[in-house]
C-alpha cells in the first residue's frame, strides 16, 4: 500500500460541520466558534487514545488533580469559582461528582467480588460457631451488604440535596449563598471526602480489623472536613463555627430521629397489614426471633443481641 494512501486512511475527513454541535465551521478553523469544540484531524490510534486518558485523568496539569488538591488547601477557590462561572481552571461540580460516583462504584465492585466473605466474617465475628443465631445473622448481613453495594451510589446521591437543605436552614441568617449554591457546596465537598475515604478504604480492606475501625471513622472525618469547608466559605470565626456545627448536628439528629420514628411506624403498619409477608427481610427477622425464643425456652442464658444487632445495622448505613 502506498504511503499517501496509508496516511489518508489515518486522517479524519475535514468537513465544514462541527462534530459536536453540528454548527458551521470553516475548513481552517481548529475550534468551533459556536460550541468551542476542538476539531480532530487524526483517526483514533492507541497512542492518542492513551494521551486522551492521561489528559483527562492523570496529567499534573489536569483539572482533576488541581481540583483535588485545591479542595484541601482552599476549597472556597474551587466552589466560589464555580459559582462565578469558572469552568476551565477546576473541574465543574457534576464532573467531580461523577468521578466520585465512579470511584464508589469501583470500590463496590471490588468489595463485592473479593472481600464480601471477609466483611461478613468480621461483622458476625461476635457469634460463636454453634450459635443458631449466627447463621441467620450471617444471611441478614449478606443481604444487607449486597444491597448496600448495589445502591451505594443512589444512597450517596440522595444524601447531597438532603444535606444542602439542612445547610440552608442552618445558615438561614447568612445571605451569602442561596439554595442552589448550597447544593453545589456539597456536590464538591461531599464528593471529595467520600472519594478519599473510599480510596483509603480500598487500601486497608485486605485487613478487616483495620477496615472495620476505619469505616467507623467515615462520619466524624466527613463532619470535620465539611466544617472546614464551611468555615472557609463563610469566613466563620471559631465561635460561629462551633455554634453552626452544633446547630447542624442538632438538626441532623432531630431529622434522623424523625425518619427513624416514621420508618418504624410505617414498618409496623406494613407488617401488621401483611404487606411484607414472604419478604426475605421479614423472614430473616422472624427466623432470628424464633431461634432466640427456642434458645431461651431451653433455658440457655444468652445475651440479648437484638438491640445490638439493630444498632450496628443502623450505624452501618452511615459508613462508606
Ligand atoms: Zn460546535
Boltz pocket constraint, residues with backbone or C-beta under 6 A from the ligand:
constraints:
  - pocket:
      binder: B
      contacts: [[A, 18], [A, 19], [A, 20], [A, 21], [A, 22], [A, 23], [A, 32], [A, 33], [A, 34], [A, 35], [A, 36], [A, 37]]
      max_distance: 6.0
